[in-house]
Amino acid sequence: MVYLWGIQAPRPGQPFGTAATEAASRICEGKRLRVAARSAGPEGRITGSVVAEETGSPGEDTTGKDTTGKDTTEKGNAGKGSGGNQDVGRALIRLGLAWQDQRGPSSARLRSLEQQARREEVGLWQQEAPTPPWAWRE
């Protein structure tokens, strides 16, 4: 199991919990998943970034790199990169289906995506005062 770095999605039973799970499944379905592990915890718990890569025809480069070798998976809305590659955590935040995790390291990009989702009142930001999962389970 891989936990998405820098984000917290609603838990099962929490408003938008099912929507977040279903969205992650849709993003990943039929794709090759590239995991960049950031940490490993007890019992094999891995935290990292996950990119759902479009699978191409045999021999097609689907690494998310442009012709100069630069990683292009960082670009675009909702975590979309070149060739339809999509960072799963960024996509969930952009869809309003996750928070950037304020309890640990995060990134300016994740904070920016969350602020945009809040402004646009998408997903869980349609609620008056959504409860983050770290507060909901306490």
C-alpha positions as CSV (number, residue, x, y, z in Angstrom):
1,M,0.0,0.0,0.0
2,V,1.2,3.5,-0.8
3,Y,0.0,6.6,1.0
4,L,-0.1,9.7,-1.1
5,W,2.5,12.2,0.0
6,G,1.4,15.7,1.0
7,I,-2.3,15.1,1.0
8,Q,-5.1,13.7,3.2
9,A,-8.3,12.5,1.6
10,P,-11.6,12.1,3.4
11,R,-12.0,8.7,5.2
12,P,-14.7,6.1,4.4
13,G,-17.9,7.3,6.1
14,Q,-16.8,10.9,5.9
15,P,-18.4,13.3,3.4
16,F,-16.7,12.9,0.0
17,G,-14.8,9.8,1.2
18,T,-16.4,7.6,-1.4
19,A,-16.0,10.2,-4.1
20,A,-12.3,10.6,-3.3
21,T,-11.8,6.8,-3.5
22,E,-13.7,6.5,-6.8
23,A,-11.8,9.5,-8.3
24,A,-8.5,7.9,-7.4
25,S,-9.6,4.6,-9.0
26,R,-10.7,6.4,-12.2
27,I,-7.4,8.3,-12.5
28,C,-5.4,5.0,-12.0
29,E,-7.6,2.6,-14.0
30,G,-5.7,1.0,-16.9
31,K,-2.6,3.1,-16.2
32,R,0.9,2.2,-15.3
33,L,1.6,3.7,-11.8
34,R,5.0,5.3,-11.1
35,V,5.7,5.7,-7.4
36,A,8.4,8.0,-6.1
37,A,8.7,6.9,-2.4
38,R,9.5,9.6,0.0
39,S,9.5,7.6,3.2
40,A,8.9,4.1,4.5
41,G,7.4,3.6,7.9
42,P,6.5,0.8,10.2
43,E,4.9,-2.3,8.7
44,G,6.1,-1.4,5.2
45,R,4.0,1.8,5.0
46,I,5.3,3.7,2.0
47,T,4.5,7.4,1.5
48,G,5.2,8.8,-1.9
49,S,4.0,10.6,-5.0
50,V,2.1,8.5,-7.5
51,V,1.8,9.3,-11.2
52,A,-0.7,7.5,-13.4
53,E,1.0,7.2,-16.7
54,E,-0.8,6.7,-20.0
55,T,0.3,3.4,-21.5
56,G,1.5,3.8,-25.1
57,S,2.2,1.5,-27.9
58,P,5.2,-0.8,-27.6
59,G,8.4,1.2,-27.8
60,E,6.7,4.5,-27.1
61,D,8.3,6.7,-24.4
62,T,5.8,7.2,-21.6
63,T,8.3,8.2,-18.9
64,G,6.9,11.7,-18.6
65,K,10.1,13.3,-19.9
66,D,10.4,15.7,-22.8
67,T,13.0,15.6,-25.5
68,T,15.6,17.3,-23.2
69,G,15.0,14.7,-20.5
70,K,13.2,17.1,-18.2
71,D,10.4,15.6,-16.2
72,T,7.1,17.0,-17.5
73,T,4.8,15.3,-15.0
74,E,4.8,18.4,-12.8
75,K,3.0,20.6,-15.3
76,G,-0.7,21.3,-16.0
77,N,-3.9,21.5,-14.0
78,A,-4.9,18.7,-11.7
79,G,-1.5,17.2,-11.9
80,K,-1.6,16.4,-15.7
81,G,1.7,16.1,-17.4
82,S,2.7,15.2,-20.9
83,G,1.0,12.4,-22.6
84,G,-1.9,12.5,-20.1
85,N,0.3,11.5,-17.1
86,Q,-1.4,12.6,-13.9
87,D,-0.1,13.0,-10.4
88,V,-2.9,11.3,-8.3
89,G,-2.5,13.5,-5.2
90,R,-2.5,16.7,-7.1
91,A,-5.5,15.6,-9.1
92,L,-7.5,14.8,-5.9
93,I,-6.7,18.2,-4.4
94,R,-7.6,20.0,-7.6
95,L,-10.9,18.2,-7.7
96,G,-11.7,19.3,-4.1
97,L,-11.4,15.7,-2.9
98,A,-8.4,16.1,-0.5
99,W,-6.6,18.6,1.7
100,Q,-2.9,19.3,1.4
101,D,-1.6,17.8,4.6
102,Q,-0.9,20.6,7.0
103,R,0.6,18.2,9.6
104,G,3.8,17.4,7.7
105,P,5.9,18.5,4.7
106,S,3.9,19.7,1.7
107,S,4.6,21.8,-1.3
108,A,3.7,25.2,-2.6
109,R,2.0,23.5,-5.6
110,L,-0.3,21.5,-3.4
111,R,-1.2,24.6,-1.3
112,S,-1.9,26.5,-4.5
113,L,-4.2,23.7,-5.9
114,E,-6.1,23.6,-2.6
115,Q,-6.6,27.3,-2.6
116,Q,-7.9,27.2,-6.2
117,A,-10.3,24.4,-5.3
118,R,-11.6,26.4,-2.3
119,R,-12.1,29.5,-4.4
120,E,-14.0,27.5,-7.0
121,E,-16.0,25.6,-4.3
122,V,-15.5,22.2,-5.9
123,G,-15.8,18.9,-4.1
124,L,-15.7,19.1,-0.4
125,W,-15.3,22.8,-0.5
126,Q,-19.0,23.0,-1.3
127,Q,-19.5,22.4,2.4
128,E,-19.8,25.2,4.9
129,A,-16.9,23.9,7.1
130,P,-15.5,20.6,5.9
131,T,-13.8,18.6,8.6
132,P,-10.3,17.4,7.7
133,P,-9.6,13.7,8.2
134,W,-7.1,14.3,11.0
135,A,-9.8,16.1,13.0
136,W,-12.7,13.8,12.0
137,R,-11.2,10.6,13.3
138,E,-10.3,12.1,16.7
